[in-house]
């Protein structure tokens, strides 16, 4: 039985203006599981217009009133926790017990943080050259925030933008990724359960090439928050020229393992770095740089750990730890990168192929590649699949040169027993976040996260109160005391 979901515009559940729909498929089985409206530019314009009508009154509420509204969203999400997790597994492919419930719980944390941070926006009292004047500078919302989000973490990547945007007093128009719009609609239903004023929150499903493009270019949006691929992000940035932008884009997660590292800890970190969400993460470990003295021991331990701990299969089965890839383009790219590396001389230590016997062609074996070199596609591009590509390095200086020679600048990690070396690495590499003795997929949602300036990985920071600066601006007010 398939479900029919709707868009949310101006406080009402509606279908696309032209009646078209998109079919949602379960990546684990290939079965149709529901439909969502296939919105177009007209639908996006309706949502933007509704948001602009609602914005002044929402911005005029006290921070505490908005905080209470976000607390209601938190309660509504908590009430739908099981439904949200199951919808996520069906639509995105994450294993229910190993990952889907965790994403819903992190979603809850974002709404709680938004409620708390709404009450923490502080202003300034500045000196004037005139003793009879008082100068105040305080933060005000920007207006309507357009939000465009990806399919790999359809709940949390949306909430990390939507929650602070609402907390700061903006109205929101959200365009979720098409391949996970069905579960996104369930999240929108939870937000609607909180009874926000009509038009404050809007969701328009449909292709990013039309709905997302309209949100980016339309003069009715003041700020754009985008999470997704580099190519899509650059297109959004070009179309939104002149607007304030928050862009969280791709990376290739260099993970360095030095000779003095704790091998067991490095292997455990690598498992999470490369196989969480089947490798479909912007912080996935996609370049494993291992010093020569520890290389053989590390690779053997990693292959054994993959065999022992990564269980590919039906995402509804409790002991499954890795499900299918979400879509065919991602599976095809993963397959191409592995095949290119093998043909260029890399050794397949584990996995290396699709595993359609599990239910669909989107299943891909957890894969370990050894002797990967810089000229291979898998070393140069973002794979976004369950692959650990291992390269041999001489020392930490070579690791730093490799990281800084990459066009990406999102996150990197290093394993070493020497804290001085770890800190030197952290201060030398051009990435926005560095983990020392943790894998690349370790992060905490309240901390500032984003790409280093000048890289392809984006601009701005998400994470708790650090997002509020992107969704507000300072207004200066001068009062004459004469």
C-alpha positions as CSV (number, residue, x, y, z in Angstrom):
1,X,0.0,0.0,0.0
2,X,1.4,3.4,-1.0
3,X,0.9,6.7,0.8
4,X,-0.1,10.0,-0.7
5,X,1.5,13.0,1.0
6,X,1.0,16.7,0.4
7,X,2.9,20.0,0.4
8,X,2.5,22.6,3.2
9,X,1.9,26.1,2.0
10,X,0.4,29.0,4.1
11,X,-0.8,26.6,6.8
12,X,-2.6,24.3,4.5
13,X,-1.9,20.8,3.0
14,X,-2.1,21.1,-0.8
15,X,-1.2,19.3,-4.0
16,X,0.8,20.8,-6.8
17,X,-0.9,23.5,-8.8
18,X,-0.8,21.4,-11.9
19,X,-1.7,18.1,-10.1
20,X,1.6,16.3,-10.9
21,X,3.2,13.9,-8.5
22,X,6.6,12.2,-7.8
23,X,6.8,8.5,-6.9
24,X,8.9,7.5,-3.9
25,X,10.7,4.2,-4.1
26,X,12.1,2.1,-1.3
27,X,15.9,1.8,-2.1
28,X,16.1,-1.6,-0.3
29,X,13.4,-3.2,-2.5
30,X,12.7,-0.9,-5.4
31,X,9.0,-0.9,-4.5
32,X,6.8,2.2,-4.8
33,X,5.9,3.4,-1.3
34,X,4.1,6.6,-2.0
35,X,3.7,9.9,-3.8
36,X,4.4,13.5,-3.1
37,X,3.4,16.6,-5.2
38,X,5.7,17.5,-8.0
39,X,5.8,21.2,-7.3
40,X,6.9,23.8,-9.8
41,X,7.8,27.4,-9.8
42,X,4.2,28.5,-9.2
43,X,4.0,26.4,-6.1
44,X,7.3,27.9,-4.8
45,X,6.0,31.4,-5.5
46,X,2.8,30.7,-3.5
47,X,4.9,29.5,-0.6
48,X,7.3,32.5,-0.7
49,X,4.3,34.9,-0.9
50,X,2.7,33.2,2.2
51,X,6.0,33.4,4.1
52,X,6.3,37.1,3.4
53,X,2.8,37.7,4.7
54,X,3.5,35.8,7.9
55,X,7.0,37.0,8.5
56,X,6.4,40.4,10.2
57,X,4.1,39.1,12.9
58,X,6.4,36.1,13.6
59,X,9.4,38.4,13.8
60,X,7.4,40.7,16.2
61,X,6.9,37.9,18.7
62,X,9.2,37.8,21.7
63,X,12.1,35.4,21.6
64,X,10.4,33.5,24.4
65,X,7.2,33.1,22.4
66,X,9.2,31.7,19.5
67,X,11.1,29.4,21.9
68,X,7.8,28.0,23.1
69,X,6.7,27.3,19.5
70,X,9.9,25.4,18.9
71,X,9.3,23.4,22.1
72,X,6.0,22.4,20.7
73,X,7.7,21.2,17.5
74,X,10.1,19.2,19.7
75,X,7.1,17.6,21.5
76,X,5.4,16.8,18.2
77,X,8.5,15.2,16.8
78,X,8.9,13.1,19.9
79,X,5.3,11.9,19.6
80,X,6.0,10.7,16.1
81,X,9.5,9.2,16.8
82,X,8.6,5.7,15.7
83,X,6.7,6.9,12.6
84,X,9.6,9.2,11.6
85,X,12.2,6.5,12.0
86,X,10.2,4.0,9.9
87,X,9.5,6.5,7.2
88,X,13.2,7.3,7.1
89,X,14.2,3.7,6.7
90,X,11.6,3.1,3.9
91,X,12.5,6.3,2.0
92,X,16.2,6.7,2.6
93,X,17.4,3.2,3.3
94,X,19.1,3.7,6.8
95,X,19.0,0.6,9.1
96,X,16.1,1.2,11.5
97,X,17.8,0.2,14.7
98,X,21.4,1.1,13.9
99,X,20.8,4.5,12.4
100,X,17.2,5.7,11.7
101,X,16.2,6.2,15.4
102,X,19.5,8.0,16.0
103,X,18.8,10.5,13.3
104,X,15.3,11.2,14.8
105,X,16.9,11.7,18.2
106,X,19.4,14.1,16.7
107,X,16.4,15.9,15.0
108,X,14.9,16.3,18.5
109,X,18.2,17.9,19.7
110,X,18.0,20.5,16.9
111,X,14.6,21.6,17.9
112,X,15.6,21.8,21.6
113,X,18.7,23.8,20.7
114,X,16.6,26.1,18.5
115,X,14.2,26.8,21.4
116,X,17.1,27.5,23.8
117,X,19.1,29.6,21.3
118,X,16.1,31.8,20.5
119,X,16.4,33.2,24.0
120,X,20.2,33.9,23.7
121,X,20.5,36.4,20.9
122,X,22.3,39.3,22.4
123,X,22.9,42.8,21.2
124,X,25.4,45.5,21.9
125,X,25.6,48.9,23.5
126,X,28.3,50.9,21.6
127,X,30.0,54.1,22.5
128,X,29.2,57.3,20.6
129,X,31.4,60.3,20.0
130,X,28.6,62.4,21.4
131,X,28.1,62.0,25.2
132,X,24.4,62.8,24.8
133,X,23.8,59.9,22.5
134,X,23.2,56.2,23.2
135,X,23.9,53.6,20.5
136,X,22.3,50.2,20.4
137,X,23.0,47.4,18.0
138,X,20.7,44.4,18.1
139,X,20.0,41.4,16.0
140,X,16.9,41.3,13.8
141,X,15.7,38.5,11.4
142,X,16.5,38.8,7.8
143,X,13.1,37.9,6.5
144,X,12.2,34.8,4.5
145,X,14.8,32.0,4.5
146,X,14.9,29.6,1.6
147,X,16.1,26.1,2.6
148,X,17.3,23.5,0.2
149,X,18.4,20.2,1.6
150,X,19.8,16.7,0.6
151,X,18.7,13.1,0.8
152,X,21.5,11.6,2.9
153,X,20.3,13.0,6.3
154,X,16.9,14.3,5.3
155,X,15.8,15.2,8.9
156,X,18.9,16.6,10.5
157,X,20.3,18.5,7.5
158,X,17.0,20.3,7.2
159,X,16.6,20.9,11.0
160,X,20.1,22.4,11.3
161,X,18.9,25.2,9.1
162,X,15.2,25.4,9.6
163,X,15.3,25.4,13.5
164,X,17.7,28.4,13.9
165,X,16.0,30.2,11.0
166,X,12.7,30.0,12.8
167,X,14.2,30.7,16.2
168,X,15.7,33.9,14.9
169,X,12.3,35.1,13.7
170,X,12.4,34.3,10.0
171,X,9.8,32.5,8.0
172,X,10.9,29.5,6.0
173,X,10.3,27.9,2.6
174,X,11.8,24.4,2.4
175,X,12.5,22.3,-0.6
176,X,13.6,18.8,0.4
177,X,15.5,16.4,-1.9
178,X,13.1,14.6,-4.2
179,X,14.3,11.1,-3.4
180,X,13.5,11.6,0.3
181,X,10.5,13.9,0.1
182,X,8.1,11.3,1.5
183,X,9.8,11.1,4.9
184,X,10.4,14.8,4.7
185,X,6.6,15.3,4.5
186,X,6.3,13.3,7.7
187,X,8.7,15.7,9.4
188,X,6.7,18.6,8.0
189,X,3.5,17.1,9.5
190,X,5.2,17.1,12.9
191,X,6.1,20.7,12.5
192,X,2.5,21.5,11.4
193,X,1.3,19.7,14.6
194,X,2.9,22.5,16.6
195,X,0.4,25.0,15.2
196,X,2.7,27.7,14.1
197,X,1.0,30.8,12.5
198,X,0.1,30.1,8.8
199,X,2.9,30.8,6.4
200,X,5.7,30.8,9.0
201,X,6.8,27.3,7.8
202,X,6.3,26.0,4.3
203,X,7.4,22.9,2.5
204,X,7.3,22.6,-1.3
205,X,8.3,19.2,-2.8
206,X,9.6,19.0,-6.3
207,X,12.8,19.0,-8.3
208,X,15.6,21.3,-7.1
209,X,16.1,22.4,-10.7
210,X,12.7,24.2,-10.6
211,X,11.5,24.5,-7.0
212,X,14.9,25.0,-5.5
213,X,16.0,27.4,-8.3
214,X,12.9,29.5,-7.8
215,X,13.6,29.7,-4.1
216,X,17.1,30.8,-4.8
217,X,16.4,33.4,-7.4
218,X,13.0,34.8,-6.2
219,X,13.3,38.3,-4.7
220,X,11.0,37.2,-1.9
221,X,13.7,35.2,-0.2
222,X,16.3,37.2,1.8
223,X,18.7,34.4,2.7
224,X,19.4,30.9,1.3
225,X,20.5,28.0,3.4
226,X,21.7,25.1,1.3
227,X,23.1,21.7,2.2
228,X,24.1,19.3,-0.6
229,X,26.6,18.7,-3.4
230,X,29.2,21.1,-4.7
231,X,27.7,21.4,-8.2
232,X,24.2,22.1,-6.9
233,X,25.5,24.5,-4.2
234,X,27.5,26.5,-6.8
235,X,24.4,26.7,-9.0
236,X,22.3,27.9,-6.0
237,X,24.9,30.5,-5.1
238,X,25.0,31.9,-8.7
239,X,21.2,32.1,-8.8
240,X,21.0,33.7,-5.4
241,X,23.6,36.4,-6.1
242,X,23.3,39.3,-3.7
243,X,21.6,37.3,-1.0
244,X,23.2,36.1,2.2
245,X,24.2,32.5,1.8
246,X,24.8,29.5,4.1
247,X,26.3,26.8,2.0
248,X,27.3,23.4,3.5
249,X,28.7,21.3,0.7
250,X,31.0,18.3,0.0
251,X,34.2,17.0,1.3
252,X,36.5,13.9,1.1
253,X,37.3,13.5,4.8
254,X,41.0,12.8,4.9
255,X,41.8,10.5,7.8
256,X,45.4,10.2,8.8
257,X,46.9,7.3,10.8
258,X,50.4,7.7,11.9
259,X,52.9,5.0,13.0
260,X,52.3,5.8,16.7
261,X,48.5,5.6,16.6
262,X,46.4,3.2,18.6
263,X,45.5,0.8,15.7
264,X,42.3,-0.5,17.3
265,X,41.0,3.0,17.9
266,X,41.9,4.1,14.4
267,X,40.1,1.1,12.9
268,X,37.0,1.8,14.9
269,X,37.1,5.4,13.8
270,X,37.5,4.3,10.2
271,X,34.5,2.0,10.4
272,X,32.3,4.9,11.4
273,X,34.0,7.3,8.9
274,X,33.5,5.0,5.9
275,X,30.4,2.9,6.6
276,X,28.0,5.1,8.6
277,X,25.0,5.8,6.4
278,X,26.7,3.5,3.8
279,X,29.4,6.2,3.3
280,X,26.8,8.8,2.2
281,X,28.1,11.6,4.4
282,X,29.9,14.9,3.5
283,X,32.3,14.0,6.4
284,X,32.9,10.4,5.3
285,X,36.5,9.2,5.4
286,X,37.3,9.2,1.7
287,X,41.1,9.4,1.8
288,X,42.7,7.1,4.4
289,X,46.3,8.2,4.7
290,X,48.4,5.6,6.6
291,X,52.1,5.9,7.5
292,X,54.2,3.1,6.1
293,X,55.3,1.6,9.4
294,X,51.8,0.8,10.6
295,X,50.2,0.2,7.2
296,X,50.1,-3.6,6.9
297,X,48.8,-4.0,10.5
298,X,46.2,-1.3,10.1
299,X,44.9,-2.7,6.7
300,X,44.7,-6.3,8.1
301,X,42.8,-5.1,11.2
302,X,40.5,-3.0,9.2
303,X,39.6,-5.8,6.8
304,X,38.9,-8.1,9.8
305,X,36.8,-5.4,11.5
306,X,34.7,-4.9,8.3
307,X,34.1,-8.7,8.2
308,X,33.2,-8.8,11.9
309,X,31.2,-5.6,12.4
310,X,29.6,-4.4,9.2
311,X,26.4,-6.3,8.5
312,X,24.9,-5.4,5.1
313,X,21.3,-6.3,4.6
314,X,17.6,-5.5,5.1
315,X,17.4,-2.2,6.9
316,X,14.4,-3.4,8.9
317,X,16.3,-6.3,10.5
318,X,17.6,-5.4,13.9
319,X,21.2,-6.6,13.5
320,X,21.7,-4.9,10.1
321,X,24.3,-2.1,10.4
322,X,24.4,-0.9,6.8
323,X,21.6,-0.6,4.3
324,X,21.5,0.2,0.6
325,X,22.7,3.4,-1.1
326,X,19.8,5.8,-1.7
327,X,19.8,6.1,-5.5
328,X,21.2,4.7,-8.7
329,X,23.5,7.7,-9.5
330,X,25.3,7.3,-6.2
331,X,25.6,3.5,-6.6
332,X,26.9,3.9,-10.2
333,X,29.5,6.5,-9.1
334,X,30.7,4.2,-6.3
335,X,31.0,1.3,-8.7
336,X,32.9,3.4,-11.2
337,X,35.3,4.7,-8.6
338,X,36.1,1.2,-7.3
339,X,36.5,-0.2,-10.8
340,X,38.7,2.7,-11.9
341,X,40.9,2.2,-8.8
342,X,41.2,-1.6,-9.4
343,X,42.1,-1.1,-13.0
344,X,44.8,1.4,-12.1
345,X,46.5,-0.9,-9.6
346,X,44.6,-0.6,-6.3
347,X,44.1,-3.9,-4.4
348,X,40.6,-4.9,-3.3
349,X,41.0,-6.1,0.3
350,X,37.3,-6.5,1.1
351,X,34.0,-6.1,-0.9
352,X,34.2,-4.3,-4.2
353,X,30.9,-5.0,-5.9
354,X,27.2,-4.4,-5.8
355,X,25.2,-6.9,-3.7
356,X,21.8,-7.2,-5.4
357,X,21.1,-10.4,-3.6
358,X,20.0,-8.3,-0.6
359,X,17.0,-7.0,-2.4
360,X,18.0,-4.3,-5.0
361,X,21.0,-3.1,-7.0
362,X,21.5,-0.3,-4.6
363,X,23.2,-2.5,-2.1
364,X,27.0,-2.2,-2.3
365,X,29.4,-4.3,-0.2
366,X,31.5,-2.6,2.4
367,X,34.8,-2.1,0.6
368,X,38.4,-1.7,1.5
369,X,40.8,-0.6,-1.2
370,X,44.6,-0.6,-0.6
371,X,47.4,1.1,-2.5
372,X,45.2,4.0,-3.7
373,X,47.2,6.6,-5.5
374,X,46.5,10.3,-6.1
375,X,45.7,10.0,-9.8
376,X,42.7,7.6,-9.2
377,X,39.2,9.0,-9.4
378,X,38.4,7.8,-5.9
379,X,41.2,10.0,-4.5
380,X,40.2,13.1,-6.5
381,X,36.4,13.0,-6.2
382,X,33.8,12.6,-3.6
383,X,32.6,9.0,-3.8
384,X,29.7,9.0,-1.3
385,X,29.7,5.3,-0.9
386,X,30.8,2.6,1.5
387,X,34.5,2.5,0.6
388,X,37.7,2.9,2.6
389,X,40.4,3.9,0.2
390,X,43.8,3.5,1.8
391,X,47.0,5.3,0.7
392,X,50.5,5.0,2.1
393,X,52.3,8.2,3.3
394,X,55.8,8.9,4.5
395,X,55.0,11.2,7.4
396,X,52.7,13.9,8.7
397,X,54.2,16.5,6.5
398,X,53.1,14.6,3.4
399,X,49.6,14.2,5.0
400,X,49.3,17.9,5.5
401,X,50.4,18.5,1.9
402,X,47.8,16.1,0.6
403,X,45.0,17.7,2.6
404,X,45.9,21.2,1.6
405,X,46.3,20.1,-2.0
406,X,42.7,19.1,-2.1
407,X,39.9,21.4,-3.4
408,X,37.8,20.3,-0.4
409,X,38.1,21.9,3.0
410,X,35.3,20.5,5.2
411,X,36.7,18.1,7.8
412,X,39.9,16.1,8.5
413,X,41.1,13.7,11.2
414,X,44.3,12.3,12.5
415,X,45.3,9.4,14.8
416,X,48.5,9.9,16.7
417,X,49.8,9.4,20.3
418,X,51.7,12.7,20.1
419,X,49.3,15.5,20.9
420,X,51.9,18.1,19.7
421,X,51.9,16.4,16.2
422,X,48.1,16.3,16.3
423,X,47.8,20.0,17.1
424,X,50.4,20.9,14.5
425,X,48.3,19.0,11.9
426,X,45.1,20.7,13.1
427,X,46.7,24.1,12.8
428,X,48.3,23.5,9.4
429,X,45.4,21.9,7.4
430,X,42.9,24.0,5.6
431,X,39.7,22.4,6.8
432,X,36.9,23.9,8.9
433,X,37.0,21.1,11.5
434,X,39.7,18.7,12.6
435,X,39.3,15.6,14.9
436,X,42.3,14.3,16.8
437,X,42.0,10.6,17.7
438,X,38.4,10.5,16.4
439,X,37.1,9.6,13.0
440,X,35.8,12.0,10.4
441,X,32.2,11.3,11.1
442,X,32.4,12.5,14.7
443,X,30.7,15.8,15.3
444,X,28.5,17.5,17.9
445,X,25.5,19.3,16.6
446,X,25.9,22.4,18.8
447,X,29.4,23.2,17.5
448,X,30.3,25.4,14.5
449,X,30.6,23.3,11.4
450,X,31.4,24.2,7.8
451,X,34.0,24.5,5.1
452,X,37.2,26.5,5.2
453,X,37.2,29.7,3.2
454,X,38.5,29.3,-0.4
455,X,37.6,25.6,-0.6
456,X,34.7,23.9,-2.5
457,X,33.1,22.9,0.8
458,X,30.9,26.0,1.4
459,X,30.7,29.2,3.4
460,X,29.2,29.9,6.8
461,X,28.6,27.7,9.8
462,X,25.8,25.6,11.0
463,X,25.5,24.3,14.6
464,X,23.5,25.7,17.5
465,X,23.8,29.4,18.2
466,X,26.5,29.7,15.5
467,X,23.8,29.5,12.8
468,X,22.0,32.5,14.2
469,X,24.5,35.0,12.7
470,X,23.5,33.9,9.2
471,X,19.8,34.3,9.8
472,X,20.0,37.7,11.5
473,X,21.7,41.0,11.0
474,X,22.6,43.9,13.2
475,X,20.4,46.9,13.3
476,X,21.9,50.1,14.7
477,X,19.7,52.5,16.6
478,X,20.9,55.9,17.9
479,X,19.0,57.8,20.6
480,X,19.7,61.4,21.3
481,X,19.3,62.3,25.0
482,X,19.2,66.1,24.3
